[in-house]
Amino acid sequence: MISRWYWRRRLLGWAALFWLRRVILRQPLPLIGGLVLNESCNLNCRHCRVNRCTSADLSFAEALTGLRVLFRRGARALAITGGEPLIWGTAGAGVAELIREARAMGFLAVSVYTNGTLPFDHLDADAIFISLDGREPCHDALRGPGVFRKVAARIAEAVHPNLFINQAINAGNVAEVEPMCRWVAAQPNLRGIFFYFHTPYYGIDELFLPLSRRRELIGELLRLKRQNLPVVNSASCLKLVAADRWKRPADLCLVYADRKLFRCCRAVGNALACDNCGYLGYPELQCILQLRPDAVAAAFGYLAGGGKR
């Protein structure tokens, strides 16, 4: 078994070399490679239409092709997502086996994004991000009856050392920001909560929050951080988003989905979604490249803080 500290040193060494090549030598390397395994999902969420897509799931061989494409382009941090990636798998090979292949290929950090309804403890991921939109009444109103209790039970039973909540703030759950921070703080198996904003991929809808309202909520998140509640977003990133000075589309992430490679995300070219993007992972990456200490510390904390090796 390889020491966790060995992998942390490798990750830190890669990060330093990446910064040199990207910032000093101006090589257009991606910081993150996203692999979308499927459009299938076991939920029917109010804010998402992924389960209405008709694209076929990647086969295991096609997923390996995606890994190779991302690796050849320079990605060494991998984000596995869907659909719901944990319903994906072919011939007995699923996400756990794919993570092993990614490790063997040379990926240094692997994160998985899930709705949390299915077992995830067996995954040798450095970080697992679980979607929760609020406490039980709010979450179930957005994702379906009984979902919150199922996810909360999985979290309570978990032994994975690096679990985080993702909450996409929208007009239906704005009142849940502080309560969710306090709920996460009370869960011994959770390390923090990362916030996004609802992105209008399908057009402006009843869940959309304009920039003025987002700025108010960013002020609330900064206040909660000052109270030492477990908000993972860095203050540098939140202030950048409030100022609306972050670059998009960005080339810090490449996404392999539906057997194609996308720069930034699959919505590239959708001007409405791009102008109103709520995916706060990208401005966080931009702050990391600028060597903002809080952003660097947050990223290293969740990418190098877990896993089972």
C-alpha positions as CSV (number, residue, x, y, z in Angstrom):
1,M,0.0,0.0,0.0
2,I,1.4,3.4,-1.0
3,S,1.6,6.0,1.7
4,R,-0.8,8.9,1.5
5,W,2.1,11.3,2.2
6,Y,3.8,9.9,-0.9
7,W,0.8,10.9,-3.0
8,R,0.5,14.3,-1.3
9,R,4.2,15.0,-2.1
10,R,3.6,14.0,-5.7
11,L,0.5,16.2,-5.9
12,L,2.4,19.2,-4.5
13,G,5.3,18.6,-6.8
14,W,3.0,18.4,-9.8
15,A,1.1,21.5,-8.7
16,A,4.3,23.5,-8.6
17,L,5.4,22.3,-12.0
18,F,2.0,23.0,-13.4
19,W,2.1,26.6,-12.2
20,L,5.5,27.1,-13.7
21,R,4.4,25.7,-17.1
22,R,1.0,27.4,-17.1
23,V,1.9,30.9,-15.7
24,I,5.6,31.4,-16.6
25,L,5.9,29.3,-19.8
26,R,2.2,30.1,-20.8
27,Q,1.5,26.5,-21.8
28,P,-2.3,26.0,-22.0
29,L,-2.5,23.0,-19.7
30,P,-5.8,22.1,-17.9
31,L,-5.8,22.0,-14.1
32,I,-8.8,19.6,-14.0
33,G,-10.1,17.0,-16.3
34,G,-13.8,16.2,-16.1
35,L,-15.1,12.8,-17.1
36,V,-18.9,12.5,-17.7
37,L,-19.7,8.8,-17.6
38,N,-23.4,9.0,-18.2
39,E,-26.6,11.1,-18.5
40,S,-28.6,8.5,-16.6
41,C,-29.8,9.4,-13.1
42,N,-31.9,7.8,-10.5
43,L,-33.5,11.1,-9.5
44,N,-35.7,13.6,-11.3
45,C,-34.6,17.0,-9.9
46,R,-36.5,20.1,-10.4
47,H,-33.5,22.1,-11.5
48,C,-31.9,19.5,-13.9
49,R,-32.9,17.8,-17.1
50,V,-30.0,15.4,-17.4
51,N,-32.3,12.3,-17.2
52,R,-34.1,13.5,-20.3
53,C,-31.0,13.4,-22.4
54,T,-30.7,10.6,-24.9
55,S,-27.0,10.1,-25.1
56,A,-25.8,6.6,-24.4
57,D,-23.7,5.9,-21.4
58,L,-20.0,5.5,-22.0
59,S,-18.8,1.9,-22.1
60,F,-15.9,1.1,-19.9
61,A,-13.6,1.1,-22.9
62,E,-14.9,4.5,-23.9
63,A,-14.4,5.8,-20.4
64,L,-10.7,4.6,-20.6
65,T,-10.4,6.5,-23.9
66,G,-11.7,9.6,-22.1
67,L,-9.1,9.1,-19.4
68,R,-6.3,8.8,-22.0
69,V,-7.5,11.9,-23.9
70,L,-7.5,14.0,-20.7
71,F,-4.2,12.7,-19.5
72,R,-2.5,13.4,-22.9
73,R,-3.8,16.9,-22.7
74,G,-2.0,17.4,-19.4
75,A,-4.8,16.8,-16.8
76,R,-3.6,15.1,-13.6
77,A,-6.6,15.9,-11.4
78,L,-9.7,14.1,-12.4
79,A,-13.4,14.8,-11.6
80,I,-15.8,12.0,-12.3
81,T,-19.4,12.9,-12.7
82,G,-22.7,12.2,-14.6
83,G,-25.8,12.0,-14.6
84,E,-25.4,9.9,-11.5
85,P,-22.0,8.2,-11.9
86,L,-22.7,5.5,-9.3
87,I,-25.4,3.9,-11.4
88,W,-22.9,3.5,-14.2
89,G,-21.0,0.4,-15.0
90,T,-20.6,-2.4,-17.5
91,A,-19.8,-6.1,-17.0
92,G,-19.1,-5.7,-13.3
93,A,-16.7,-2.8,-13.8
94,G,-17.9,0.5,-12.4
95,V,-16.5,3.7,-10.9
96,A,-14.2,1.9,-8.3
97,E,-12.5,0.0,-11.1
98,L,-12.3,3.2,-13.3
99,I,-10.6,5.0,-10.4
100,R,-8.0,2.2,-10.2
101,E,-7.3,2.6,-13.9
102,A,-6.9,6.4,-13.5
103,R,-4.4,5.9,-10.7
104,A,-2.4,3.4,-12.8
105,M,-2.5,5.9,-15.7
106,G,-0.9,8.6,-13.5
107,F,-3.8,10.8,-12.3
108,L,-2.7,12.2,-8.9
109,A,-6.1,13.3,-7.5
110,V,-9.5,11.9,-8.2
111,S,-12.8,13.3,-7.0
112,V,-16.3,11.9,-7.5
113,Y,-19.6,13.9,-7.6
114,T,-22.7,12.1,-6.6
115,N,-26.3,12.7,-5.3
116,G,-25.4,10.5,-2.4
117,T,-28.3,8.0,-2.7
118,L,-26.1,5.0,-3.6
119,P,-23.1,3.5,-1.7
120,F,-19.9,5.4,-2.1
121,D,-17.7,4.3,0.8
122,H,-15.9,1.7,-1.4
123,L,-14.4,4.4,-3.7
124,D,-10.7,5.1,-3.5
125,A,-11.4,8.8,-4.3
126,D,-9.4,11.6,-2.8
127,A,-12.7,13.6,-2.3
128,I,-16.4,12.8,-2.7
129,F,-18.8,15.6,-3.2
130,I,-22.4,14.9,-2.3
131,S,-25.2,17.1,-3.5
132,L,-27.6,18.5,-0.9
133,D,-29.8,21.4,-1.6
134,G,-31.0,22.1,2.0
135,R,-32.5,20.4,4.9
136,E,-35.1,17.7,4.5
137,P,-38.2,19.7,3.4
138,C,-36.3,21.9,0.9
139,H,-34.0,19.1,-0.5
140,D,-37.0,16.8,-1.0
141,A,-39.0,19.5,-2.7
142,L,-36.2,19.9,-5.3
143,R,-35.1,16.3,-5.6
144,G,-38.0,14.0,-4.5
145,P,-39.6,12.6,-1.4
146,G,-37.4,10.6,1.0
147,V,-34.1,11.6,-0.7
148,F,-32.7,13.7,2.1
149,R,-33.1,10.9,4.7
150,K,-31.5,8.4,2.4
151,V,-28.5,10.6,1.8
152,A,-28.2,11.6,5.4
153,A,-28.2,8.0,6.4
154,R,-25.3,7.2,4.0
155,I,-23.3,10.1,5.4
156,A,-23.9,9.0,9.0
157,E,-22.7,5.5,8.2
158,A,-19.7,6.6,6.0
159,V,-16.1,5.8,6.8
160,H,-14.6,7.7,3.8
161,P,-12.3,10.4,5.3
162,N,-13.0,13.2,2.8
163,L,-16.7,13.9,2.2
164,F,-18.0,17.3,1.3
165,I,-21.5,18.7,0.5
166,N,-22.2,20.6,-2.7
167,Q,-25.1,23.0,-2.5
168,A,-26.3,24.9,-5.6
169,I,-28.0,28.0,-4.3
170,N,-31.2,28.9,-6.1
171,A,-34.4,30.8,-5.5
172,G,-35.9,27.8,-3.8
173,N,-33.2,27.2,-1.2
174,V,-31.7,30.7,-0.4
175,A,-33.0,30.4,3.2
176,E,-31.0,27.1,3.6
177,V,-27.5,28.5,3.3
178,E,-26.8,29.2,7.0
179,P,-28.8,26.2,8.3
180,M,-26.9,23.9,6.0
181,C,-23.6,25.3,7.1
182,R,-24.6,24.5,10.7
183,W,-26.0,21.1,9.8
184,V,-22.7,20.2,8.0
185,A,-20.7,21.4,11.0
186,A,-22.7,19.0,13.2
187,Q,-21.9,16.0,11.0
188,P,-18.7,14.3,12.2
189,N,-18.3,12.6,8.8
190,L,-18.4,15.7,6.7
191,R,-15.4,18.1,6.2
192,G,-17.2,21.1,4.7
193,I,-19.7,22.5,2.2
194,F,-19.0,24.0,-1.2
195,F,-21.5,26.4,-2.7
196,Y,-22.4,27.0,-6.3
197,F,-25.2,29.1,-7.8
198,H,-27.9,27.7,-10.1
199,T,-26.8,28.1,-13.7
200,P,-29.6,28.7,-16.3
201,Y,-28.4,26.0,-18.7
202,Y,-32.0,25.7,-20.0
203,G,-32.9,29.4,-19.9
204,I,-34.0,31.8,-17.2
205,D,-36.4,30.0,-14.8
206,E,-38.0,30.4,-11.5
207,L,-34.9,29.2,-9.7
208,F,-32.6,31.8,-11.2
209,L,-30.8,34.3,-9.0
210,P,-29.5,37.6,-10.7
211,L,-26.0,38.9,-9.8
212,S,-27.4,41.5,-7.4
213,R,-29.0,38.7,-5.3
214,R,-25.9,36.5,-5.6
215,R,-23.8,39.4,-4.3
216,E,-26.0,39.5,-1.2
217,L,-25.6,35.8,-0.7
218,I,-21.8,36.0,-1.1
219,G,-21.8,38.6,1.7
220,E,-23.7,36.0,3.8
221,L,-21.1,33.3,2.9
222,L,-18.2,35.6,3.9
223,R,-19.9,36.2,7.2
224,L,-20.4,32.5,7.8
225,K,-16.7,31.9,7.0
226,R,-15.7,34.5,9.5
227,Q,-17.8,32.6,12.1
228,N,-15.6,29.5,11.3
229,L,-18.4,27.6,9.7
230,P,-17.2,25.0,7.2
231,V,-17.6,26.9,4.0
232,V,-15.0,25.5,1.6
233,N,-15.2,28.3,-1.0
234,S,-12.3,30.7,-0.5
235,A,-12.9,34.3,0.4
236,S,-10.8,35.3,-2.6
237,C,-13.0,33.4,-5.0
238,L,-16.2,34.7,-3.5
239,K,-15.0,38.3,-3.8
240,L,-13.9,37.7,-7.4
241,V,-17.4,36.4,-8.2
242,A,-19.1,39.3,-6.5
243,A,-17.0,41.7,-8.6
244,D,-17.9,39.6,-11.7
245,R,-14.3,39.7,-12.8
246,W,-13.7,36.1,-13.5
247,K,-12.9,34.8,-16.9
248,R,-15.4,32.5,-18.7
249,P,-15.3,30.4,-20.6
250,A,-12.1,29.1,-19.1
251,D,-9.5,26.7,-20.4
252,L,-8.4,25.5,-16.9
253,C,-10.8,22.5,-17.3
254,L,-11.4,20.1,-20.1
255,V,-14.5,17.9,-20.1
256,Y,-14.8,14.6,-21.9
257,A,-18.5,13.8,-22.4
258,D,-20.6,12.0,-25.0
259,R,-17.3,10.8,-26.6
260,K,-16.2,14.4,-27.3
261,L,-13.8,16.8,-25.6
262,F,-15.1,20.2,-24.4
263,R,-13.2,23.3,-23.3
264,C,-14.6,24.5,-19.9
265,C,-17.9,22.6,-19.9
266,R,-20.5,21.1,-22.1
267,A,-22.5,24.4,-22.2
268,V,-19.7,26.2,-24.0
269,G,-21.3,28.3,-26.7
270,N,-24.4,28.9,-24.5
271,A,-24.0,32.6,-23.9
272,L,-26.8,32.9,-21.4
273,A,-25.4,30.1,-19.3
274,C,-21.9,31.4,-19.6
275,D,-22.8,35.0,-18.6
276,N,-24.7,33.7,-15.6
277,C,-22.5,30.8,-14.7
278,G,-22.8,29.7,-11.1
279,Y,-20.2,27.0,-11.2
280,L,-17.8,28.5,-8.6
281,G,-15.2,25.8,-9.1
282,Y,-13.8,27.7,-12.1
283,P,-13.1,31.1,-10.4
284,E,-11.7,29.1,-7.5
285,L,-9.2,27.6,-10.0
286,Q,-8.3,31.1,-11.3
287,C,-7.6,32.2,-7.7
288,I,-5.3,29.2,-7.3
289,L,-3.3,30.2,-10.4
290,Q,-3.0,33.7,-8.9
291,L,-1.5,32.0,-5.8
292,R,-4.2,33.4,-3.5
293,P,-3.2,31.6,-0.2
294,D,-6.7,30.8,0.9
295,A,-7.7,29.3,-2.5
296,V,-4.5,27.2,-2.6
297,A,-5.0,26.0,0.9
298,A,-8.6,25.1,0.3
299,A,-7.8,23.1,-2.9
300,F,-4.9,21.2,-1.4
301,G,-7.1,20.4,1.6
302,Y,-9.8,18.7,-0.3
303,L,-7.8,17.2,-3.1
304,A,-5.0,15.8,-0.8
305,G,-7.0,15.3,2.3
306,G,-8.7,11.9,1.8
307,G,-8.7,8.7,-0.1
308,K,-8.0,5.2,1.2
309,R,-4.6,4.3,-0.2
